[in-house]
Amino acid sequence: TDVSLSVALLDERVTPDSVGAVSSRLTRWSTRFRVRHAFDDRTRFSHIVFWRPSATAIDRFVVQSSTELAVGLTGHTAITLTLLDNYDSEAVERGARGYNDGQLLLGLMASW
């Protein structure tokens, strides 16, 4: 089992393509929590969460998470089940239907 926590400071700048539009800048904190665990030689689990609040307003934030289970089929292939979720505290104010955006993915992974 591998567990880690990291913190960083990010500076983002958005420059619009249209003439005369105003560019914007956002400074965010970024905190990442990660857990990885191998149940056996064929079965692995991982979970990663990013929490990115604005450096000046902690109630403005984005949370991104990814949870994955991989089960080996052969020595070089595995089937994966992944749950991705994004939460944006300002999404509705920008016109989105909700704050969450999630995906459930089924995949086949090959390594060589």
N, C-alpha and C positions, 0 to 999 in steps of 0.2 A: 504494500500500500504506500502510495506517495501522496502527501498533502502539502500544498504550498499556498502562500498568501503574498501578494505583492501590491505595492501602491506606487502610482506615478502621477505626474502632473502633465496634462495635455493642453496644447494651444491649437485651436482650430480656426481657420479663416475660410470663409465662403466668398468667392468672387463671382458675381453673376455674369452671364454671357451678354446680356442686353446693355446697350449704351445708356449711360446715365443712372443705372441701378447702383445702389449703395452696397458695398461689401460689408459683411458682418464678421465678428470675431467672438469666439467663445472659449474661455479657459475652463477646463474640467479637471476634476480629480478622477483617477481611474483606480479602482480596487479590484483585483482578480483573486478569486478563490478557486482552487483546483484540487480535485481528488481523483486519483487513478488507482484501480485495484485489479489484480489478476486473480481470479478465483482458482484457475488451474492453467495448464498450458494452452487451452483452447478458448477460454471464456474471460473476457475483459470488460470492465466497467469504467467509465470516466464521466465526470461532471465538472463543468467549468461555469462560473458565474462572474460577470463583470458588472460592477456598479459604478456609473459615471455621473456623479452630480456636478452641477455647475460650481465653480470655485467661489462664486459670489452669492449664490442662492441655492442652498442645499435641497430645497423642495422642487427644483428643476433637475430632473435626472433621467437617465436611461439605464435599464437593467437588461442585460443579454445573458441568456443561459443556454447551455448545450449539454444534454445528457445522452450518453451513447452506451449501448450494450453490443458487444461483438462476440459472436460464437463461431469458432473455427470449424470449417467443413473439411478441409484438407490442410496439409502443411503450408499451403500458399494462398488459400482462399478462406474468406469468412463472410458470414451474413451479418449485417449491421442494422440496428434499430436505433434511430436518433430522434430525439425530441428537441426542437429549437424553439425558443420563446424570446420575444423582444417586448419590453414594456417601456413606453415613452410617456412621461408624465405630462407632456405638452402636445401629444398627438391630436387629440380632439380639437384643441384650440387652433391647430393648423388645418383642420378640415377632415381628419380621419374619422371613421365610424366608431372606433374604440381605441383604448390605450394599449391593448395587447395585440401581438401578431405572432402566431405560432405555426409550426410545421411539424409533421410527423413523417419521417423519411425511412424507407426500407431500402437497403442497398446491398451490393455485393462488392467486397473488397478483395483485391488481388495484390500480392507482394511477390517480388522476385529479386 
